[in-house]
Amino acid sequence: MHTKTLRSLISILTVATTMLFVGCASDLSGGRAPVAIVIHGGAGTILKSNMTPERETAYREKLSEALQTGHAVLQNGGSSLDAVVASIQVMEDSPLFNAGIGAVFTSEETNELDSSIMDGSTRNAGSVAGVKTIKSPIAAARLVMESSPHVMMVGRGAETFARENGLEMVENSYFRTERRLRQLKRAQQNESRASVLPYGSEVGDAPISPGADHFGTVGAVALDRVGNIAAGTSTGGMTNKRFGRVGDAPIIGAGTYADNATCGISATGHGEYFIRGVIAHDVAARMAYAGETLRQAAETVIMETLGEMGGTGGLIALDREGNIAMPFNTEGMYRGYIDSAGNEVILIYGEREE
């Protein structure tokens, strides 16, 4: 066949294939490929009986704002990474959650924040831990991922890197709220019950149970129009923490994970157990190696793997087909999603209380 003719044929086939792909993607969602986003605002002892109507409304409105903000990014053709950062920043800027403003206090009455993000298309990731002056830890985690050869930066070094790259910096007092300070004082008053020891430990005959004060980590997972998944998590950690304690939120594979081939995960709960169980990655591994569905993998990991270790918490999960899972083994978890059909759902309590 003449070279020019062959090139023309290849060109025609390429255009036809592209048109077919675009057409199929368009048919999935009224002319545009589907997008989806799922978020959480922490898991713990969250009971309807302990919630005032005003406070419940505030949580629902802020969760909806975070969802709508991230979903708008996706609807406008933005990346899953952009959507994850946008949603999490809404929650970082709210005193309702243990992230950004409203982060819990360390034993020294300071706020130390952790965050991570992961790109499912490349499995590139970034995180920061123990930072005190970066306004948006999730933005700092993305900066580490995209503008450095590293995955994790901590403390003063992370802050220097953020400042040199133009991120907004604040005084540590920016994160302070009186509600969190009261929680710290209560924890310190109950020091004899070892409030800084791992949940599930025992002092004498008294078991230590996690309360709502200890939770509030935020996270988001998004699927964009080109099929890329991203996941991110941001937290203030544990009330009354000491010695530079870092939980699962900035640990890739423990509190955050994303891989287009399987799913995206953001976790919340007692971080030490999520680290030990590599909980976020375990969900993806079950899908990849055992052929489990997203729901099967997520529920098994939370209800069996985490639960049998004695850990408490939950996670949000999203796969490349737009399927969503939000299992938890506590009384409640602030959570919500906008699925590929555009349906918005906000939930707080266990199913029996909703």
Secondary structure, DSSP 8 states (H G I E B T S, - for coil): --HHHHHHHHHHHHHHHHHHHHHHHHHTTTTS---EEEEEEEEES--GGG--HHHHHHHHHHHHHHHHHHHHHHHTT--HHHHHHHHHHHHHT-TTSSSSTT---BTTS---EEEEEEETTTTEEEEEEEESSBS-HHHHHHHHHHHSS-SEEEHHHHHHHHHHTT--B--GGGG--HHHHHHHHHHHHTGGG-TTS-TT-EETTEE----GGG---EEEEEE-TTS-EEEEEEE---TTB-TT---STTSBTTTEEE-TTSEEEEEEE-HHHHHHTTHHHHHHHHHHHH---HHHHHHHIIIIIIHHHT--EEEEEEETT--EE--BSSSEEEEEEE-TT--EEEEEE-TTT-
